[in-house]
Amino acid sequence: MKKTKPTKNARTARSADKHILYLEAVQTPEADVSFIRRTYRGLRGREPLSLREDFCGTALLCSEWVKSSSERVAFGVDLDAKVQDWGREHNLGPLGAKAERIVLFTGDVLHTRTPKVDVNVAFNFSYWVFKTRPLMVDYFRAVRRHLKNDGLFFLDMHGGYQSMNVLTERRRKHGFTYVWEHLSFDIVSHDMRCAISFEFPDGTRMKHAFTYEWRLWSLPEIRELLLEAGFSAVNCYFEGTARGKTSGNGVYSLKERCANDPCWLAYVVAAP
């Protein structure tokens, strides 16, 4: 990586906070909340008010959810208490009184009980930590138990033949470069190892700040397992492409059939 002369207060691998970098490079809570609200209203005819965020990490989505309406409440579930504590300080703290409408639970999403909600989400492919069909069905059944009768379950997915390649992708952000790596992929088990690194203008690097051990699930498998777990309907919303470009445009549309793409993104929405 080419070094440049650092400017005053420029980020470096030593000074940067990896959680802030992740929020800036990966998460889009405003877009997620907008999609959830629009889709729920279209399918249920009312505003969704309660949300459970599984694998919530720093609870950024929970924070955005309660900011979007004074009537909304959120529950976050994650195994990592330290990451939740970071979220309490940096994401919930600035909310002031609004944070009283968020409750964080430290525990396993398979067994942690919360009040029933309108919306349950598992984003950033986090649920791919469940690598077997029995475990995934158990998780989906647990989600269904926490949904109200007219609730909806929102997942995200990616796929396409590039998702099976060992690769490195870089995207420049404000003051750093986000690096996404597929470190390995096994065609027999579909086990994959991925990592996120961050590079800085002074030439320093935060290598493998986040690592993931997942199974790359296919869309037909996830749909079948949701139905097996008792969900009555599963819809898929695919991201479109910008005019004249191959990159995504952030607009998701309901489709029953979709042509293959080197790298596609989708929301999956399941009804109990």
C-alpha positions in Angstrom: 0.0 0.0 0.0 1.4 3.4 -1.0 2.2 5.6 2.0 1.0 9.2 2.1 2.0 12.0 4.5 -0.5 11.8 7.4 -2.6 14.8 8.2 -3.5 16.1 11.6 -5.9 13.7 13.4 -5.6 11.2 10.6 -6.6 7.6 11.5 -3.9 5.0 11.9 -4.0 1.3 12.8 -3.0 2.2 16.3 -5.5 5.1 16.9 -8.6 3.8 15.1 -11.5 2.0 16.8 -12.4 -1.1 14.8 -16.0 -1.0 15.8 -16.4 2.6 14.4 -14.7 1.5 11.2 -17.1 -1.4 10.9 -20.1 0.8 11.4 -18.9 3.2 8.7 -17.9 0.6 6.2 -20.4 -2.2 6.6 -23.7 -1.2 8.3 -26.5 0.8 6.7 -29.1 1.0 9.6 -31.2 3.8 8.0 -31.6 1.8 4.8 -32.4 -1.4 6.8 -35.1 0.3 8.9 -36.6 1.9 5.8 -36.8 -1.4 4.0 -38.3 -3.1 7.1 -40.9 -0.4 7.6 -41.9 -0.3 3.9 -42.1 -4.0 3.5 -44.0 -4.6 6.8 -46.6 -1.9 5.9 -47.0 -3.4 2.5 -47.6 -6.9 3.8 -49.4 -6.1 7.1 -51.0 -2.8 6.6 -49.7 -1.2 9.8 -46.5 0.2 11.3 -44.1 -2.3 13.0 -43.3 -1.1 16.5 -41.2 -3.8 18.1 -38.0 -5.4 16.9 -35.6 -8.1 18.0 -32.1 -7.9 16.6 -30.3 -11.3 16.8 -26.5 -11.2 16.7 -26.9 -7.5 17.5 -23.2 -6.7 18.2 -23.1 -3.0 19.0 -26.9 -2.7 18.7 -26.7 -0.1 16.0 -29.8 -1.3 14.3 -31.7 -1.3 17.6 -30.6 2.3 18.1 -31.7 3.4 14.7 -35.1 1.6 15.2 -36.0 3.6 18.3 -34.8 6.8 16.8 -37.2 6.3 13.9 -40.3 6.6 16.1 -41.2 7.4 19.7 -43.4 4.3 19.8 -40.8 1.8 18.9 -39.0 -0.6 21.2 -36.1 -2.9 20.5 -34.4 -6.0 22.0 -30.9 -7.0 21.1 -29.4 -10.5 21.6 -25.7 -11.3 21.4 -23.1 -13.6 23.0 -20.4 -11.0 23.3 -20.9 -8.8 26.4 -17.9 -6.6 25.7 -19.2 -5.7 22.2 -22.6 -4.9 23.8 -20.9 -2.7 26.4 -19.2 -0.8 23.5 -22.6 -0.4 21.9 -24.2 0.9 25.2 -21.5 3.6 25.4 -21.3 4.6 21.7 -24.7 3.8 20.2 -27.2 3.8 23.0 -25.5 6.5 25.1 -26.0 9.4 22.6 -29.7 8.5 22.4 -30.4 9.8 25.9 -33.9 8.9 27.1 -34.6 7.0 23.8 -32.2 4.3 25.0 -34.7 3.3 27.7 -36.7 1.7 24.9 -33.8 -0.7 24.1 -33.1 -3.8 26.2 -29.9 -5.8 25.4 -29.6 -9.5 26.3 -26.3 -11.3 26.6 -26.9 -14.9 25.5 -27.4 -17.5 22.8 -30.1 -16.6 20.2 -31.3 -20.2 20.3 -32.3 -19.9 23.9 -32.7 -16.3 24.9 -36.3 -15.4 25.5 -37.6 -11.9 24.8 -41.1 -10.4 24.5 -42.8 -11.3 21.2 -42.1 -8.8 18.4 -43.4 -7.5 15.1 -40.0 -7.9 13.5 -37.1 -10.2 14.1 -33.9 -9.6 12.1 -30.6 -11.4 11.5 -28.4 -9.3 9.3 -24.8 -9.3 8.0 -25.1 -13.0 7.3 -24.6 -13.6 11.0 -26.9 -16.6 11.2 -24.5 -18.5 8.8 -22.6 -19.5 12.0 -25.2 -22.4 12.1 -23.6 -24.8 9.7 -26.0 -27.8 9.9 -29.6 -28.1 8.8 -30.8 -29.2 12.3 -29.2 -26.2 13.9 -30.5 -23.8 11.4 -34.1 -25.2 11.7 -33.8 -24.9 15.5 -32.8 -21.3 15.1 -35.7 -20.5 12.7 -38.1 -22.2 15.1 -36.8 -20.1 18.0 -37.4 -17.0 15.8 -40.9 -18.0 15.1 -41.7 -18.4 18.8 -40.7 -14.8 19.3 -42.8 -13.4 16.5 -46.3 -12.1 16.9 -49.0 -13.7 14.8 -48.6 -11.0 12.1 -44.8 -10.6 12.6 -42.1 -10.9 10.0 -38.6 -12.4 10.0 -36.0 -10.4 8.0 -32.7 -12.0 6.8 -30.0 -10.9 4.4 -28.1 -13.2 2.0 -25.5 -13.0 -0.7 -24.4 -15.4 -3.4 -23.2 -15.8 -6.9 -20.2 -17.6 -8.2 -17.8 -14.9 -6.8 -18.9 -15.8 -3.3 -17.1 -19.2 -3.7 -13.8 -17.6 -4.8 -10.8 -16.8 -2.7 -10.6 -13.1 -3.3 -9.8 -9.7 -1.8 -11.9 -6.6 -2.4 -11.0 -3.0 -1.4 -13.3 0.0 -1.0 -12.0 3.5 -0.1 -13.8 5.2 2.7 -13.3 8.5 4.4 -9.8 8.2 5.9 -9.3 4.5 5.5 -9.7 1.6 3.1 -12.1 -1.3 3.9 -10.7 -4.7 2.8 -13.0 -7.8 2.5 -11.3 -11.2 2.0 -12.5 -14.7 1.2 -9.7 -16.6 2.8 -10.9 -20.1 2.0 -13.8 -22.1 0.6 -14.6 -25.8 0.8 -16.8 -27.1 -2.0 -17.8 -30.2 0.0 -19.1 -28.5 3.1 -19.4 -24.9 1.8 -17.5 -23.9 4.9 -15.9 -20.5 4.3 -13.4 -18.3 6.2 -13.7 -14.5 5.7 -12.0 -11.5 7.2 -12.3 -7.7 7.4 -9.1 -5.6 7.5 -8.6 -1.8 7.4 -5.8 0.1 5.8 -4.8 3.7 6.5 -3.1 6.5 4.5 0.1 6.3 6.6 0.7 2.7 5.4 -0.4 1.0 8.6 -2.9 -1.9 8.6 -5.4 -3.4 11.0 -5.2 -6.9 9.7 -8.2 -9.3 10.2 -9.9 -7.0 12.7 -13.0 -9.2 12.2 -13.0 -12.9 11.1 -15.8 -15.2 10.3 -16.3 -19.0 10.1 -19.5 -19.5 8.1 -21.3 -22.0 5.9 -22.3 -20.4 2.6 -26.0 -21.4 2.4 -27.9 -21.3 -0.9 -31.2 -19.4 -1.2 -33.2 -22.6 -2.0 -31.8 -24.2 1.2 -32.8 -21.3 3.4 -36.3 -21.1 1.9 -36.8 -24.8 2.5 -35.5 -24.7 6.0 -37.8 -21.7 6.9 -40.8 -23.6 5.6 -39.7 -26.7 7.5 -39.4 -24.6 10.7 -43.1 -23.6 10.3 -43.0 -20.4 8.4 -46.0 -20.1 6.0 -44.4 -17.9 3.2 -41.0 -16.8 2.2 -40.4 -13.8 -0.2 -37.1 -12.7 -1.7 -36.1 -9.1 -2.5 -33.1 -8.6 -4.8 -30.9 -5.6 -5.1 -31.0 -3.9 -8.5 -28.0 -2.5 -10.4 -27.2 1.2 -11.1 -27.9 2.2 -14.7 -24.9 1.5 -16.9 -23.0 -0.1 -14.0 -22.6 -3.6 -12.5 -22.7 -2.3 -8.8 -25.8 -2.5 -6.7 -28.1 0.5 -6.4 -29.5 -0.2 -2.9 -33.0 -0.7 -4.3 -34.6 -4.1 -3.5 -37.5 -5.5 -5.4 -39.6 -8.6 -4.8 -38.9 -11.3 -7.4 -40.0 -14.9 -7.8 -37.3 -15.7 -10.3 -33.9 -14.0 -10.8 -31.0 -14.5 -13.3 -27.6 -15.5 -11.9 -25.2 -12.7 -11.1 -21.5 -12.9 -10.1 -22.3 -11.4 -6.7 -26.0 -10.8 -5.6 -27.5 -9.4 -2.5 -31.0 -10.1 -1.2 -33.4 -9.7 1.7 -35.4 -12.8 2.7 -38.7 -12.1 4.5 -40.6 -14.9 6.1 -44.1 -14.9 7.6 -45.1 -17.2 10.4 
